[in-house]
Amino acid sequence: MFAMQNSALYRNPTGHGAIGKFRRDPFHYLRAEKVTSSMVEDHLDCTFLCAGESKCYSFNMAAYPDSKSLYLCELLATDKYREIKKFTANATFHHYSLSEIRPAVRSSNVISRVALTSSTLMEGVK
C-alpha cells in the first residue's frame, strides 16, 4: 500500500516499492552529482532505477541509443529546481525530473494533492 506525501515521488519506507511522476525536458542536461550510471533499454528502465534509489531525484538519459540499442542512464542526487544554473540545453541527452504537484482545485470534495496519469505513473513492487 502506498501513501502519497506532498511530493511527486514516494518511496515505501520498507524499500518494497516506489511511485513517482517524471517530466521529460527534451534535449536538456543537468550537470550534477551522479549517484550511478547504467545502460538501459528505455526511459521506463531508467525511471524504475531512479524510483528504487533513495538518493535519486532526477536523471539524464541519452537521446540516442548506442550500437547495442541501449541508452546511457545517469541517476542524479539533485534536480533542476535546486541546480537551475547547471541545467542546460544539450543535443545528446534528455533530462527527467519529478513533476510538480499542485493542490487540487475542488474544495467540496476531499482530494489529495496527487497528479497522476497512467502514461507517467511508475510503480515498483518487491
C-alpha positions as CSV (number, residue, x, y, z in Angstrom):
1,M,0.0,0.0,0.0
2,F,1.3,3.4,-0.9
3,A,0.6,6.7,0.9
4,M,1.3,9.8,-1.1
5,Q,3.1,12.7,0.6
6,N,3.5,16.3,-0.7
7,S,5.9,15.1,-3.3
8,A,5.8,13.7,-6.8
9,L,7.8,10.7,-5.6
10,Y,7.0,8.5,-2.7
11,R,9.3,5.6,-1.7
12,N,7.8,3.0,0.6
13,P,9.9,3.1,3.9
14,T,10.2,-0.7,3.7
15,G,12.0,-0.4,0.4
16,H,9.5,-2.7,-1.4
17,G,8.2,-0.1,-3.8
18,A,8.1,3.4,-5.1
19,I,5.8,5.6,-7.1
20,G,6.6,8.8,-9.0
21,K,5.8,11.0,-11.9
22,F,8.6,12.3,-14.0
23,R,8.6,15.0,-16.7
24,R,10.9,14.9,-19.7
25,D,12.8,18.0,-20.8
26,P,13.9,17.1,-24.3
27,F,17.5,17.9,-25.2
28,H,18.5,19.2,-21.8
29,Y,21.1,18.0,-19.3
30,L,21.7,18.6,-15.6
31,R,25.4,18.8,-14.7
32,A,25.2,17.4,-11.2
33,E,26.5,14.7,-8.9
34,K,25.8,11.2,-10.3
35,V,24.5,8.5,-8.0
36,T,25.3,5.9,-10.6
37,S,25.2,5.3,-14.4
38,S,23.7,2.3,-16.2
39,M,22.9,1.2,-19.7
40,V,19.1,0.7,-20.1
41,E,16.6,-0.3,-22.9
42,D,14.3,2.6,-22.5
43,H,13.2,5.6,-20.3
44,L,11.0,3.3,-18.1
45,D,14.0,1.3,-17.0
46,C,15.8,4.5,-16.1
47,T,12.7,5.7,-14.2
48,F,12.4,2.5,-12.2
49,L,16.1,2.7,-11.3
50,C,15.7,6.2,-10.0
51,A,12.5,5.4,-8.1
52,G,14.3,2.5,-6.5
53,E,17.3,4.5,-5.4
54,S,16.8,6.6,-2.3
55,K,19.5,9.2,-3.4
56,C,18.0,9.8,-6.9
57,Y,15.9,12.9,-7.5
58,S,16.2,13.1,-11.3
59,F,18.1,11.6,-14.2
60,N,19.7,12.3,-17.6
61,M,19.2,9.8,-20.3
62,A,20.9,9.6,-23.7
63,A,18.6,10.8,-26.5
64,Y,20.0,8.2,-28.9
65,P,20.9,4.5,-28.3
66,D,24.4,3.0,-28.7
67,S,25.3,0.3,-31.2
68,K,23.6,-2.3,-28.9
69,S,20.4,-0.3,-28.8
70,L,21.0,0.7,-25.1
71,Y,20.7,4.2,-23.6
72,L,23.0,5.7,-21.0
73,C,21.0,6.5,-17.9
74,E,22.6,8.8,-15.2
75,L,20.8,8.9,-11.9
76,L,21.3,12.3,-10.1
77,A,21.4,13.2,-6.5
78,T,19.6,16.5,-7.1
79,D,17.1,18.1,-9.5
80,K,16.8,21.0,-11.9
81,Y,14.9,23.1,-9.4
82,R,17.8,23.1,-6.9
83,E,20.5,23.4,-9.5
84,I,19.0,25.6,-12.2
85,K,22.3,27.1,-13.2
86,K,23.6,23.6,-14.1
87,F,20.5,22.9,-16.3
88,T,21.4,23.5,-19.9
89,A,20.4,22.7,-23.5
90,N,22.1,19.6,-24.8
91,A,21.9,17.8,-28.2
92,T,22.5,14.3,-26.9
93,F,20.5,13.9,-23.6
94,H,17.0,14.3,-22.3
95,H,16.5,15.3,-18.6
96,Y,13.8,13.8,-16.4
97,S,12.8,15.5,-13.2
98,L,9.9,15.0,-10.8
99,S,6.8,16.7,-11.9
100,E,5.5,19.5,-9.7
101,I,2.4,18.5,-7.8
102,R,-0.3,21.2,-7.5
103,P,-3.1,21.3,-5.0
104,A,-6.5,20.1,-6.2
105,V,-8.9,22.8,-7.2
106,R,-12.2,21.3,-5.9
107,S,-13.0,22.3,-2.4
108,S,-16.3,20.5,-2.0
109,N,-14.6,17.1,-2.1
110,V,-11.6,15.8,-0.2
111,I,-9.0,15.4,-2.9
112,S,-5.4,14.5,-2.1
113,R,-2.5,16.5,-3.7
114,V,-1.8,13.9,-6.3
115,A,-1.4,14.5,-10.0
116,L,-1.0,11.1,-11.7
117,T,-1.7,10.0,-15.2
118,S,-1.5,6.4,-16.5
119,S,1.2,7.4,-19.0
120,T,3.6,8.6,-16.4
121,L,2.8,6.5,-13.4
122,M,5.8,4.4,-12.4
123,E,5.3,1.8,-9.7
124,G,7.8,-0.8,-8.5
125,V,6.9,-3.7,-6.2
126,K,9.1,-6.3,-4.4
